Amino acid sequence: MSNLLELRDLRKSYGAGEGRVEVLKGITMDVAAGETIALVGASGAGKSTLLHIMGTLDLPTGGTLSFQGEDIFRRSEADLATFRNRTIGFVFQFHHLLPEFTALENVMMPGLINRRKRREVEPMAEELLRRVGLGQRLTHRPTELSGGEQQRVAIARALLLSPPLLLADEPTGNLDRKSSDGVHDVLRQLHDELGLTLIIVTHNERFAASMGKIVQLEDGRIS
């Protein structure tokens, strides 16, 4: 299995001088294509910061991040935005659905932003909603959906452009246990069906244990 991501001595700090705060202190790890990884650790350990750098939402202070052998941060900001849009799906603790649009329209949004035709992206969005168990909720708006259903819409939206990498930051942090289990099942099923590489920040020990690998962060380092 080839590596999708290679992290070498990744560091991240904020501020300067005496006010400088080191969040990541030299992270080195490989992520194989198709792998499932749980990032775990106490609050403030650097999990979300690491996830954001892997998703190119944030820049490291030092070190390198390679995607399929390419040092990805050598790209221009515009090229990096295009890469991110086409290659990485994001799911956050808060689903960030647009309340004025239906579930189907929310899932279609990345394709429309990417200037694809509605007739092209609509069947793709509908199929993804069926995959996550929301085939009967296509025309429902977010306020008409449960928390777990809203997060499933967010997952479908993240996968519209068929990214090989899905990053999730506490995707069930605001859900009850039953809804959380449902979202976890959907993520595992999509990994199996689509061959996704899945990296998830979670405090849910049961969910972490179901992943292929657990990476424990402590004080900005892999422990």
N, C-alpha and C positions, 0 to 999 in steps of 0.2 A: 504494500500500500504506500503510495507516494505521499509526500508532505504537501499539504495545501498551504499551511502557514509555518514560518520559521521565525521565532523570536530570539534575538541575540542581545543579551545585556541591556534590555529595555529599561530606561529610567525616566522618571517624570518628577519634576519639582515645580513649585510655585513660589514666586517672590524672589528676593535677593538679600544678600547679607545676613544679618542676624534674624531677619524675618523669613528666611528661606525654609520651605517645608518640603521634604522629600516624601513623595507618595509611593513611587515605585523605585526599588533600589537594586536593579539588575535582574530582570526576569529573562530567563532562557528556557525555552520549551519548543517542542514541535507539535503541530496539529496535523494528523494524517487525514487525507481526504476520506469523508464518510464517517469520521470519528464522532463520538458523543462525549462531551466534557462538561463536568460541573465545576464551577469556580466557587469555592466555599471559604468561609473565614468570618471573623468578627467584623462588625461595622467599623469602617475606617482602615481596613486591611489593604485596600487598593483594588478590590475586585471590579467595581464599576469603572474605575479609571483604566484598568487593563483592558476591559471589554471595549471601552470607547476607543482606545488606541488601536485595538485589533480591527475595529470597524472603521478606522480612519476618520472618526468624528473628532479626534483630538490628536495632537502631534506629540511624540515623545521628546524629552529633553536630550536624550542620548540613546545609543543603541540602534538596532535595525529591526524592521519588520518586513519579511519577504513573503510575497504571495506567488506561489508556483515558481519560486526562484528569482522573482523580481523584487528589488528593493523599492517597495511601493511608494515611499515618501519622497523619492526622487522625481515623481511626477509633479506637474504644475497643479495648482489648486483647481483649475477647471477640469483637467484630466482626472484628478482624484475624485471630484464630484461625480463625473460620468462613471468612473469605475465603481464607486460606492452604489450608485443607483442601479447598476446592472448586475452587480456581483454579490451584494450583501443585503440580506433582509434583517430588519430590526423589529424586535418586540420589546416594549418597555412595560414597567409596572402599571403605568397609566396608559390606556389604549390610544388616546389622542384621536378618536374618531370624530369626524365632522358631523355635528348634530343635525344639520339641515339636509343631509343626504341619507339615502337608504343604505342598508348593508351592502347591496350589490354595487352601488355607486362608490361607496367608501373603498371597496376592494379594487375597483377599476382605477382609482385615482393615480397610482404610480404609472400605469400605462398611458393615461391621458396626459400626465405631466411629461412623459417621455415622447409625446406627440404621436402616439399610435391612434389609429382610427377606433371609434367606439365599437363598430361592428366587429373589430378584431379582438378587443379586450373584454367585451361583455361576456362571450361564452367562456373565456378563460376564468373570469371572476366567478361566474356561476358554478363552474366545475369545482373550483377551490372551495366555495361555500358548501357545496355538497360533500366534499371530502371531509370537511370539519364538522359535518352533521347539522348544517344550517340550510339545507335545501328548501325548507319551508319558511325561511325567514328573509328571503331575498329583498322584499319590499318594506321590511320593518326598519324604522329609524333607531338609532342607538338608545333613545329613551324608552323604546318598546322592547328592549332586550335585557336579559339578566346580565350581571357582571361577567359570568363565565362565557355567555354568548358573545358579549362585546369583545372579550379577549380573543375568542375564536375568529371573529371578524378581523381583528388586528393581525392575527397570524396569517390568515388568508391573504390579506393585503400585502404583508411582508413577502409573500411567496409569488405574487403575481408575475413578476418578470423572471421567474425560475432561477433565483440566485443559488449558487452552490453552497453558500455559507449563510446560516441563520444564527444570529446573536440575540439572546434574550436576557434582559436584566430584571430579575425578580418578577417574572411574568404572572405569577399567581399571588403576589404579596398582599393584594387587597381582597382576595377571594376566600370564601369558606372552604372547608375541607372537601366537600363533595364537588364543588365547582373546580377547585384546584386539581383534584384527581382527574376530572374530565379534560382539563387543558393539558395536563401531563400526558394523558393517554393519546390525545390528538398529536402532540409533538412527537412522541415516540412512533406513532403510526406513520406520520409524514416522513420521518427519518427513514423508516423501513421502506416505504413506497417510493420515495423520491431520491434516496441516496444522499440526503443532505449531510453536510457537516454541521453539527449542532453544538454550540457553546452557550451555557446558561449559568448566570449568577443566581444562586438560590440559597436560602436558609432552610429549605425543606429537606431534612435529612433522608426521608424516604425517597424523594425524587432524585436526590443526588446519588443515592445508592443504586438506583436503576440505570445510571449512566455508565458508559464504558470506562470512563476514567474520572477520578476526582482529583482536582488540583487545589491544594490548601494554601491560602495566602495568609501570611502573618507579618504585620509591620512592613508591608511593601516587598516581601520576599516570598518565594515558594518554600514552604516549610517541609 
